[in-house]
Each structure stands twice: as structure tokens, then as C-alpha cells.
Amino acid sequence: MWKDSETNIDLLDFDYLISMTKDIIENDELSPSSIGVYGDWGSGKSSLAEMALKELSKNEDYVCLKFNGWLFEGYEDAKTALIGSILDKIAEKKKPQDKALDTLNRLYKSIDFFKLASKGVKYGADFLITGGIGTIADLTLKSVLSSVKETNISEDQVKKSMEAVFKNSEIRDNLKSFQDDFKDLLDKTNIKKLVVFIDELDRCNHDTILETLEAIRLFLFAPGTSFILGADERQVMYAVRKKFPEVEGNHIDIGKEYLEKMIQYPVKIPQLGVKEVEYYITCLLFKDAFKNDFGPFIDYVRSEKKKDFINFEIKYEIIAPKFKKLDEKKLRETISLSKQLSSVLSSSLKGNPRHCKRFLNALSMRIKMASFKGLDLDKKVLAKIMLIEYFKDSLYKQLSDLQSNEKGKPKELEFIENGEWENVVKLKIWKDDSWVLNWVKLEPALFDTDLQPYFYFTRESLQQAHIISSSSLSTEANLILKNLQTKSDVKIRESIKKAPNLSPFEAQEVLKELINQIQISSDIDSQLFKAFISFGETKESLYSDVIMALNSLPADKIKPAFIIRTIEFFKVCKKTTELKELTDRWIKEGPEKLKKIIEQELK
């Protein structure tokens, strides 16, 4: 199995992106600098930054640190937490003495003022009214204190007084002295470069995102300082737009403008292609299968890849002569499994490294669990079953039922694999699904394999309740799902507009959650049904799952408002036969009123 976190070993062929990031930081003419490492959730942003920091940290005159604002949420102001973390790292690495130590201590004291300045307006009334005034009195708030003691004033008045205090020259003086002291500290401790990696910013709430960006701006005056911001840029822009709504009639994208002013050098992580996913998966599988030989292996394939990095593939013929002691069968199986998975995972997961790794971890866990039961599962068979479990949940459940009733060898699967669709009844809905047709062609064929143990060790997916973990989806996917559930026309339309950005896997997960909510509802909400149908129309890969879900609904749950939306959906996916079968059942099983509405709408 593989750790589900960032790595400092480049298995994603990011060497050119790492070198570009380093080049910007080391170039004195570009200093101070702010670099945005942009990419989707799980695309490798953190790994890229970690590898860059690892290289930069080799220089003793550099101070490098990683800051995760998400960890401080709810405990400390993001701005002062970042400043404090930077000072702590300098103190730890350089151990300042004499005048440098005095400067460091003055900077630490400045943090107290920044804390008060940032929270004064929000919490000033609480501080003053409850008597927690000792440290505030030291910060020249005598005028406010005396007014509180002598008169009864409202909370709003206290806030206004606090706001007035923290808009005066004291803030400007403190900022100026902080900046002067910080420059002085870098000089006295002989720090040539200070490099700060801001990680997981897009997981933070909007206020934390903006506070962190403000803190970065505070440091971008000092030569030698560089900030690497790892985030999905769309989420950062969204946070800015929420804070600063656009003025009517002004067509400027405030989120985009703000981010472009803050981030000088964007480094965008591209989506991995089929060959890149294959390379990544092969490296992971090799690391698991041949642990002791992984170091020499990765060095060798990197040297070979340099000869033709665009078209390079890890083949048995390239590896076997160099590593003659490796088990031949195991090596062939490792490379073959990688080729089997890479084409599907690259397209269905948009080449997302984290999702690829999680798929392999689930595969590895199930192989081990079976071994604890004394069973030796075929990895390629299990992987093929898991592909439909991940991407075609409805087909997976249908096959599970069929194999259970036919002792692990469903006859309809044999018909499908032989191209005899005319004999298929229960699985016929999949005959025009291009994803399923490509899946059928993958090796190995399954019809002659007893599938019972494979479905046994994947059976947790058969549970009716579908609960999405927020960590399994990107921030954008979570937001789309949340908006689809709001019953707001505006937010549903917004989500439908963004739905094409999702990978097939994330789209499938969102759809499954909507289907689950509909199936467990005793009274299906019309807005939820609208969101479900509208979302199902956004990707061809979802059509069959929507039809399966509609077929699972009893006629007494169908409201008149659902009929026209259902008919429109079937028009989009061009499934007239399936529409007739569904409406015939609803007419037969439903009340007379439903029958009349269906017949009227079909005309």
C-alpha cells in the first residue's frame, strides 16, 4: 500500500515544474516573489512544492518552511499564525544571538499588536465590557477605556471607537517598524532566501484565505523572500468574490484581478495523460512489488525516459535485461496491470494522482484481506471488477445480483463479452454505453471466472446508504453537491454550469448521493428531483445510472411535475425504448391522474 499524502519522490514527471519553481526563487532579480502552484484537488500541488523545498533546503543559507493555515482554523488568526510560524522557523534554524535576538523579540511583540488590530473591531466590546483590559490598556486605548468607565455606551459605539483607534497612525507605525525589523533580522542572521510554502489554502474558509493572502503581502517587500501558494485557483478567486461582490455594471472579475496582483508567477499543473498515468501507476506497483529494488529502478527509468520523455513507456523488454534477478512472472503482471488500469483511470479520473493512488490502495487492501482468508485473488480480475464499482455503480450492483444467483458466472456477462447483445435482457440498458463497451474489451475476460469471491471482498459498495466523505471529493465537487441540495434555482443552475469540470468519478459520486437522497425520501422534493435530472444530463457517462435510478422508483412516488423533466431527459439521451418501458410501468402501477398526465405529455 501507499501513503495517501504528498511525496518528495518525483513519480509524476514534475522535474521541469520543480526546476521552474526553483529558478524563480533563486533569481535575485525576481525577488521578492510569489508563486502560485495551481491544480485540481489531488493533482500533486503539495508534492511539487515539497520536492522544490527539499532541493532548496540543501542550501544552508536558505530557510524553508511549510505553513498549513487549515490547521489553525478555529484556534488562531491566520495572519498572525503565519507570521509566528515564520519567526519560529528562523529562531529554530538560525538561533539568533545579541542584536539579532533583540530584533526577533521585537517582531514577536509586534504579533500581539497585529492580533489585537485584526480582532479589535470584532471583539473589542467583549474585551472592554468584561474587564479583560490589561494588555489593551498598554496599547494606548485610554480614551476608549475612560469612555466605558464613565458612561453607558452601546456595543456599536465601542466598535466604532475601536475602529477609530486601529485606523490611526499607530497601525502604520507598527507596520513600518515590523518591516524594518524583519529586513534587519534577515541581514543579521545571514538568510539569503526565505521560502514559505502555503499548503491547503483552498480547504480553508473564505476569511482564512484572505487573511493568509494579506499576511503574504506584508512580507513581499523584503528581498530574498518567496511564497509558494499551492491551491486550486478557482477556490481562492471564489473566496475573494464572496468578500468583495462585483459592482453592478462593472465587468471586471474581482477574484481573478486580485489573485493576479497577489501571485506574480503562476505554475499550472497539467492533467496527466494516458502514458503519464501508466508511468505513475507502474512506479507505484513496482515500489510495492519490488521494494528493495525500487531505488535503482526509479533511477534507471528516469535515465531512459530522458532519451524520449514524450513517448517513453515502461516495458518488460526495457526492465528485464537490467534487473535479471526479478521474478519474471511478477514483473510481467505488474506492467500488464498498469496498462490495464491506466487508460480507464486517466480519462475517468482526469489523470488525478490521488484518486489513482486510492484506487490502488483499495485494490491492495482487498488482495490482502482475501489472503487472510486463504484466497488468492487475481489482481487483474479484481481490478476490472473495481472499475465498474468506481465508475458504473448501477452495473456493478446488477452484476452482483446476477453472479449471486448463478454461482459466480452470470450468463449475460458471457453474452456481452462475446458481443451477443440480442440475448441480453437484464443488462441491455448498457448496450449503447461507450464506457461499458470499452470496459468489456479490457483483459481478462470474466465470463469463465467464479466472481463470487471478488464480489465478496468488494461488497461494502453494495450498502444502500451512500455517504460521501468530503475528503474523497475536490472542493469544487463538494460545492456543486451542496448547491444541488439547496433547492435554490439559482444555485442549481450555477452547479449545472460547473458540472462539466468534474471528472467522471466525481460526477458519479455526486449523482450517487442525489440518487440515495431520492430513494430514501418518502416524499421526493421537486427541486431535488430537478437537480438530479439536470445533473444527470451533464455527462453521457451518467445517462444509464439516471435511467436505472428512475426505474427503481415506485409509481406512487412520482409527482406530476416529474413527468415533463423525465421526458426531456430521455430526449437528451435519445432512449425512446427505455422511456416507453418506464412510462408504461408508471401508467400501469400509478393512479389515474398520473396516467392522464403521462399520456398528455407524451403526445
C-alpha positions in Angstrom: 0.0 0.0 0.0 1.0 3.6 -0.5 0.8 6.6 1.9 -2.0 9.0 0.8 -0.1 12.2 1.2 2.5 14.3 -0.5 5.8 12.8 -1.5 9.3 14.1 -2.2 10.0 11.4 -4.8 9.0 12.6 -8.3 6.8 9.9 -9.8 4.7 12.4 -11.8 7.5 13.7 -14.1 7.3 17.1 -12.5 11.0 17.7 -12.8 10.6 20.6 -15.2 7.9 22.3 -13.0 10.1 21.9 -9.9 13.1 23.4 -11.8 11.0 26.3 -12.9 9.8 27.0 -9.4 13.4 26.8 -8.1 14.7 29.1 -10.9 12.2 31.8 -9.9 13.1 31.6 -6.2 16.9 31.6 -6.8 16.8 34.5 -9.3 17.7 37.6 -7.3 16.3 39.9 -10.0 12.8 38.4 -9.4 13.0 38.7 -5.6 10.8 39.1 -3.6 8.4 36.7 -5.4 5.1 35.0 -5.1 4.5 31.7 -7.0 1.1 30.1 -7.5 1.2 26.3 -7.9 -2.2 25.7 -9.3 -4.0 22.5 -10.0 -7.1 20.4 -9.2 -7.6 18.7 -5.9 -5.2 15.7 -5.7 -3.2 16.8 -8.8 0.1 16.9 -6.9 0.5 20.5 -5.9 1.8 19.6 -2.4 4.2 17.0 -3.8 5.6 19.5 -6.3 6.2 22.1 -3.6 7.6 19.5 -1.2 10.1 18.4 -3.8 11.1 22.1 -4.6 11.5 22.7 -0.8 13.6 19.6 -0.5 16.0 20.8 -3.2 16.2 24.4 -1.8 16.8 23.2 1.7 20.1 21.8 0.7 21.4 25.4 0.8 22.4 26.3 4.4 21.8 30.0 3.7 18.1 29.3 2.9 15.3 29.0 5.4 12.4 26.9 4.1 9.1 26.1 5.8 5.6 24.8 5.1 2.6 26.5 6.5 -0.9 24.9 6.6 -3.5 27.6 7.5 -6.2 25.0 7.7 -4.7 23.5 10.8 -5.0 26.9 12.6 -8.6 27.5 11.8 -10.7 28.0 14.9 -7.6 28.4 17.1 -5.7 31.4 15.9 -5.9 34.3 13.4 -4.4 33.1 10.1 -2.3 36.2 9.6 -0.6 36.1 13.0 -0.2 32.3 12.8 1.7 32.7 9.6 3.9 35.5 10.9 4.6 33.5 14.1 5.4 30.3 12.1 8.0 32.2 10.0 9.7 33.7 13.1 9.7 30.3 14.9 11.4 28.7 11.9 14.1 31.5 11.8 14.6 31.1 15.5 15.0 27.3 15.2 17.2 27.3 12.1 19.5 30.4 12.8 19.4 30.6 16.7 19.8 34.4 16.7 22.1 36.0 19.3 22.7 39.5 20.7 21.2 42.2 18.4 19.6 39.7 16.1 17.8 38.2 19.2 16.6 41.6 20.2 15.2 42.2 16.8 13.5 38.8 16.8 11.9 39.6 20.2 10.6 42.9 18.9 9.0 41.1 16.0 7.3 38.6 18.4 5.9 41.6 20.3 4.5 43.0 17.1 2.4 39.9 16.7 0.4 40.8 19.8 -0.4 44.2 18.3 -1.4 42.6 15.0 -3.7 40.1 16.8 -5.4 43.0 18.6 -5.6 45.1 15.5 -7.2 42.3 13.5 -9.7 41.3 16.2 -10.2 44.6 17.9 -13.3 45.7 15.9 -14.8 42.2 16.1 -14.1 41.5 19.8 -13.4 44.9 21.2 -16.7 45.2 23.1 -16.2 41.9 24.7 -12.7 42.8 25.9 -13.7 46.2 27.2 -17.0 45.3 28.9 -15.9 42.1 30.6 -12.8 43.7 32.1 -10.1 41.9 30.2 -8.3 45.2 29.6 -4.8 44.8 30.9 -3.0 44.3 27.7 -5.3 46.6 25.8 -4.6 49.5 28.2 -0.9 49.1 27.3 -1.8 49.7 23.7 -2.9 53.3 24.1 -6.7 52.7 24.3 -7.1 55.1 27.3 -9.6 57.2 25.5 -11.8 54.2 24.9 -11.4 52.8 28.4 -12.3 56.1 30.1 -15.4 56.4 28.0 -16.5 52.9 29.0 -15.9 53.6 32.7 -17.7 56.9 32.8 -20.8 56.2 30.6 -23.1 53.5 29.5 -22.4 53.1 25.8 -23.6 50.6 23.2 -21.6 47.8 21.6 -21.8 49.6 18.3 -20.2 52.7 19.9 -17.4 50.6 21.3 -16.8 49.0 18.0 -16.6 52.5 16.3 -14.2 53.7 19.0 -12.0 50.6 18.5 -12.2 51.0 14.7 -11.1 54.6 15.0 -8.1 53.7 17.2 -6.9 51.0 14.8 -7.1 53.3 11.8 -4.8 55.8 13.3 -1.1 56.3 12.8 -0.3 53.6 15.3 -1.0 50.8 12.8 1.1 52.5 10.1 4.0 52.9 12.6 3.8 49.3 13.7 3.7 48.0 10.2 6.7 50.2 9.2 8.7 49.1 12.3 7.8 45.4 11.6 9.0 45.7 8.1 12.3 47.4 9.1 12.9 44.9 11.9 12.2 41.9 9.5 14.7 43.2 6.9 17.2 43.7 9.7 16.6 40.1 11.0 17.3 38.6 7.6 20.5 40.6 7.3 21.7 39.8 10.8 21.0 36.1 10.5 22.6 35.8 7.0 19.4 34.4 5.4 19.8 34.7 1.6 16.4 33.2 0.9 13.3 32.7 3.0 10.9 30.3 1.2 7.4 29.7 2.6 5.1 27.1 1.1 1.4 27.8 1.9 -0.4 24.5 1.6 -4.1 23.5 1.5 -5.3 27.1 1.3 -8.3 26.1 -0.8 -9.6 23.9 2.1 -9.8 26.9 4.4 -12.8 29.2 4.9 -13.0 32.4 3.0 -11.8 34.6 5.8 -8.8 32.4 6.4 -7.9 32.5 2.7 -8.0 36.3 2.7 -6.1 36.7 6.0 -3.3 34.5 4.6 -3.1 36.4 1.4 -2.9 39.7 3.4 0.0 38.2 5.5 1.9 37.2 2.4 1.5 40.8 1.2 3.1 42.0 4.4 6.3 40.1 3.6 6.6 40.8 -0.1 8.7 44.0 0.4 11.8 42.1 1.7 14.4 41.0 -0.9 15.0 37.2 -0.6 11.5 36.3 0.4 9.5 33.9 -1.7 6.0 32.4 -1.1 4.7 29.3 -2.9 0.9 29.1 -2.8 -0.5 25.6 -3.5 -4.2 25.9 -4.3 -7.0 25.4 -6.7 -7.0 29.0 -8.0 -10.8 28.8 -8.6 -11.5 28.4 -4.9 -9.2 31.3 -4.0 -11.0 33.5 -6.6 -14.3 32.4 -5.2 -13.3 33.5 -1.7 -12.4 36.9 -3.0 -15.7 37.3 -4.8 -17.6 36.3 -1.7 -15.8 39.0 0.3 -15.8 41.7 -2.4 -19.0 41.3 -4.5 -18.9 42.7 -8.0 -20.3 46.2 -8.6 -23.3 46.2 -10.9 -22.3 47.3 -14.4 -18.6 46.6 -13.7 -17.5 43.6 -15.8 -14.1 43.2 -14.0 -13.6 39.7 -12.4 -12.6 40.9 -9.0 -11.4 37.4 -7.9 -9.2 37.0 -10.9 -7.8 40.6 -10.7 -7.0 40.2 -7.0 -5.2 36.9 -7.4 -3.2 38.1 -10.4 -2.0 41.1 -8.4 -1.0 38.8 -5.5 0.6 36.0 -7.5 3.3 37.1 -9.8 4.3 33.7 -11.3 1.6 31.0 -11.9 2.9 27.5 -12.3 0.0 25.3 -13.5 0.0 21.5 -13.1 -1.4 19.9 -16.3 -3.7 16.9 -16.3 -1.8 13.7 -16.7 -2.3 11.8 -20.0 -2.6 8.1 -20.5 1.2 7.5 -20.7 1.9 9.6 -17.7 -0.7 7.8 -15.6 0.7 4.5 -16.8 4.2 5.6 -15.8 2.9 6.7 -12.4 0.9 3.6 -11.7 3.8 1.3 -12.9 6.2 3.1 -10.5 3.7 2.7 -7.6 3.1 -1.0 -8.4 6.8 -1.7 -8.8 7.5 0.0 -5.4 5.0 -2.3 -3.8 6.1 -5.5 -5.6 9.9 -5.0 -5.5 10.6 -2.8 -2.5 14.4 -3.4 -2.3 14.9 -2.7 -6.0 12.8 0.5 -6.2 15.7 2.9 -5.8 17.8 1.5 -8.7 14.6 1.0 -10.7 13.4 4.7 -10.5 16.9 5.9 -11.3 17.1 3.7 -14.3 13.7 4.5 -15.8 14.4 8.2 -15.3 17.6 8.0 -17.3 15.8 6.0 -20.0 12.9 8.5 -20.0 15.2 11.4 -20.8 16.0 9.9 -24.2 12.4 10.4 -25.3 10.3 11.7 -22.4 7.2 12.3 -24.6 6.8 8.7 -25.9 8.6 6.7 -23.2 6.8 3.6 -21.8 8.0 1.2 -19.1 8.1 -2.1 -21.0 9.1 -5.6 -19.9 11.8 -5.6 -22.6 13.4 -2.4 -21.1 13.3 -3.5 -17.5 14.1 -7.3 -17.6 17.6 -7.1 -19.0 18.7 -4.5 -16.4 17.0 -6.3 -13.4 17.7 -10.0 -14.2 17.1 -11.2 -10.6 13.5 -10.1 -10.6 10.7 -12.6 -10.7 9.7 -12.7 -14.4 6.1 -13.6 -13.9 5.6 -10.9 -11.2 7.3 -8.3 -13.4 5.1 -9.1 -16.4 1.9 -9.0 -14.2 2.9 -5.6 -12.7 3.4 -4.0 -16.1 0.3 -5.6 -17.5 -1.9 -4.4 -14.6 -0.6 -0.9 -15.1 -1.6 -0.9 -18.8 -5.0 -2.4 -18.0 -5.8 0.4 -15.5 -4.1 3.5 -17.0 -6.4 4.1 -20.0 -9.5 4.0 -17.8 -8.1 5.9 -14.8 -6.5 8.6 -16.9 -9.9 9.5 -18.5 -12.3 8.7 -15.7 -10.2 10.3 -13.0 -8.9 13.1 -15.2 -5.4 11.8 -14.5 -5.7 12.7 -10.8 -2.8 11.1 -8.9 -4.5 11.0 -5.5 -7.6 9.2 -6.9 -5.3 6.7 -8.8 -3.4 6.0 -5.5 -6.6 5.5 -3.6 -7.8 3.0 -6.2 -4.6 1.1 -5.9 -4.7 1.1 -2.1 -8.3 -0.3 -2.2 -7.1 -3.0 -4.6 -4.1 -3.9 -2.4 -6.2 -4.0 0.8 -8.7 -6.4 -0.8 -6.0 -8.7 -2.1 -4.5 -8.8 1.5 -7.9 -9.4 3.1 -8.5 -12.3 0.8 -5.1 -13.8 1.6 -6.0 -13.7 5.3 -9.0 -15.9 4.3 -6.6 -18.2 2.4 -7.8 -17.0 -1.0 -5.5 -15.9 -3.9 -7.4 -13.3 -5.9 -6.3 -12.5 -9.4 -5.3 -8.8 -9.3 -6.4 -8.1 -12.9 -9.8 -9.7 -12.4 -10.3 -7.7 -9.2 -9.1 -4.5 -10.8 -11.6 -5.0 -13.7 -14.5 -5.5 -11.2 -13.4 -2.5 -9.2 -13.5 -0.3 -12.3 -17.3 -0.7 -12.6 -17.6 -0.5 -8.8 -16.0 3.0 -9.0 -17.4 4.3 -12.3 -20.6 2.3 -13.0 -22.2 1.6 -9.7 -25.5 0.5 -11.1 -23.9 -2.0 -13.4 -21.8 -3.3 -10.5 -24.9 -3.9 -8.4 -26.7 -5.6 -11.3 -23.8 -7.9 -11.9 -23.6 -8.7 -8.2 -27.2 -9.8 -8.2 -26.7 -12.0 -11.4 -23.5 -13.7 -10.2 -25.1 -14.3 -6.8 -28.0 -16.2 -8.5 -25.8 -18.0 -11.0 -23.0 -19.3 -8.7 -20.5 -16.6 -9.8 -20.8 -17.0 -13.5 -23.6 -14.8 -14.9 -24.6 -15.9 -18.4 -25.5 -12.4 -19.6 -21.9 -11.4 -18.9 -20.7 -14.1 -21.3 -23.2 -12.8 -24.0 -21.9 -9.3 -23.6 -18.2 -10.3 -23.8 -19.0 -12.3 -26.9 -20.9 -9.4 -28.5 -24.2 -11.2 -28.4 -26.3 -8.3 -27.1 -29.5 -9.8 -28.7 -29.5 -12.4 -25.9 -29.1 -9.8 -23.1 -32.2 -8.9 -21.1 -31.3 -7.6 -17.6 -28.2 -5.7 -18.7 -29.5 -4.4 -22.1 -29.5 -0.8 -20.8 -25.7 -0.8 -21.1 -25.6 -1.8 -24.8 -25.0 1.8 -26.0 -22.8 2.9 -23.2 -19.4 3.6 -24.7 -17.6 3.4 -21.3 -19.1 -0.1 -20.7 -18.3 -1.3 -24.2 -14.6 -0.3 -23.7 -14.6 -1.9 -20.2 -15.8 -5.2 -21.7 -12.8 -5.2 -24.1 -10.3 -5.0 -21.2 -8.3 -8.1 -20.4 -9.1 -10.5 -18.8 -12.5 -11.8 -19.9 -14.6 -12.5 -16.8 -17.4 -14.9 -18.0 -15.4 -18.1 -17.2 -14.2 -16.9 -13.8 -16.0 -17.6 -10.5 -16.8 -14.0 -9.4 -18.2 -14.8 -6.0 -15.0 -14.1 -4.0 -14.4 -10.9 -5.9 -17.9 -9.5 -5.1 -17.5 -10.8 -1.6 -14.4 -8.6 -1.0 -16.0 -5.6 -2.6 -19.4 -6.0 -1.1 -19.2 -2.9 1.2 -20.1 -0.9 -2.0 -23.5 -2.7 -2.1 -24.7 -0.9 1.1 -27.8 1.1 0.3 -26.8 4.2 2.1 -24.3 6.2 0.2 -22.3 8.6 2.3 -19.7 10.8 0.6 -16.6 11.7 2.6 -15.6 15.3 1.9 -12.0 14.2 1.6 -12.9 12.0 -1.4 -14.0 14.9 -3.5 -12.4 18.2 -4.6 -13.6 21.5 -3.1 -15.4 22.3 -6.3 -17.3 18.9 -6.3 -18.3 19.4 -2.7 -19.6 22.8 -3.5 -21.5 21.6 -6.6 -23.2 18.9 -4.5 -24.0 21.3 -1.7 -25.6 23.7 -4.1 -27.6 21.0 -5.8 -29.1 20.1 -2.4 -30.1 23.7 -1.6 -33.4 23.7 -3.5 -32.5 27.1 -4.9 -33.0 27.6 -8.6 -30.0 30.0 -8.8 -27.6 27.6 -7.1 -28.8 24.6 -9.0 -28.2 26.4 -12.3 -24.8 27.5 -11.0 -23.9 23.9 -10.2 -25.1 22.6 -13.6 -23.0 25.1 -15.3 -19.9 23.9 -13.4 -20.7 20.2 -13.7 -18.6 19.6 -16.9 -15.5 20.5 -14.9 -15.9 17.3 -12.8 -14.1 14.1 -13.6 -16.4 11.1 -14.4 -15.6 9.7 -11.0 -16.6 12.8 -9.1 -19.7 13.2 -11.2 -20.6 9.6 -10.4 -20.1 10.2 -6.7 -22.3 13.4 -6.7 -25.0 11.6 -8.7 -25.0 8.6 -6.3 -25.6 10.9 -3.4 -28.5 12.6 -5.1 -29.9 9.2 -6.0 -29.6 8.0 -2.5 -31.5 11.0 -1.1 -34.3 10.5 -3.6 -34.6 6.7 -2.9 -34.8 7.1 0.8 -37.3 10.0 0.7 -40.9 9.1 1.4 -41.9 12.3 -0.4 -39.4 13.3 -3.1 -38.8 17.1 -3.2 -39.5 18.6 -6.6 -36.3 20.7 -6.5 -34.2 17.8 -5.5 -35.6 15.8 -8.5 -34.9 18.7 -10.8 -31.3 18.9 -9.6 -30.9 15.1 -10.0 -32.3 15.1 -13.6 -30.5 18.3 -14.6 -27.2 17.0 -13.3 -27.7 13.6 -15.0 -27.9 15.4 -18.3 -24.5 17.0 -18.0 -22.4 13.9 -18.9 -23.2 11.0 -21.2 -21.5 8.6 -18.7 -24.3 9.3 -16.2 -27.2 8.6 -18.5 -27.6 4.8 -17.8 -27.3 5.4 -14.0 -30.1 8.0 -14.1 -32.3 5.6 -16.1 -31.6 2.8 -13.6 -32.5 5.2 -10.7 -35.7 6.2 -12.4 -36.6 2.5 -12.9 -36.1 1.9 -9.2 -38.7 4.5 -8.2 -42.2 3.2 -7.4 -45.0 4.9 -9.3 -46.6 6.2 -6.1 -43.6 8.4 -5.5 -43.9 10.1 -8.9 -45.3 13.6 -8.9 -46.9 15.2 -12.0 -44.0 17.8 -12.1 -41.5 14.9 -12.6 -43.1 13.7 -15.8 -42.0 16.5 -18.2 -38.5 16.6 -16.7 -38.2 12.8 -17.2 -39.4 13.0 -20.8 -36.9 15.9 -21.5 -34.1 13.8 -20.1 -34.9 10.8 -22.3 -34.9 13.1 -25.3 -31.4 14.4 -24.4 -30.0 10.8 -24.2 -32.1 9.5 -27.1 -33.5 6.5 -25.3 -37.1 6.2 -26.6 -37.5 2.5 -26.0 -36.4 2.9 -22.3 -38.7 5.9 -21.9 -41.7 3.8 -23.2 -40.9 0.9 -20.8 -40.6 3.3 -17.9 -43.8 5.3 -18.6 -45.8 2.1 -19.3 -44.9 0.8 -15.9 -45.8 4.1 -14.2 -49.1 4.2 -16.1 -49.8 0.6 -15.1 -48.8 1.0 -11.4 -49.7 4.6 -10.7 -53.0 6.4 -10.0 -55.4 7.5 -12.8 -54.3 11.1 -12.5 -50.6 10.2 -13.2 -51.7 8.1 -16.2 -53.5 11.1 -17.8 -50.6 13.4 -17.3 -48.1 10.9 -18.8 -50.3 10.3 -21.8 -50.8 14.1 -22.3 -47.1 14.9 -22.1 -46.1 12.0 -24.4 -48.3 13.5 -27.1 
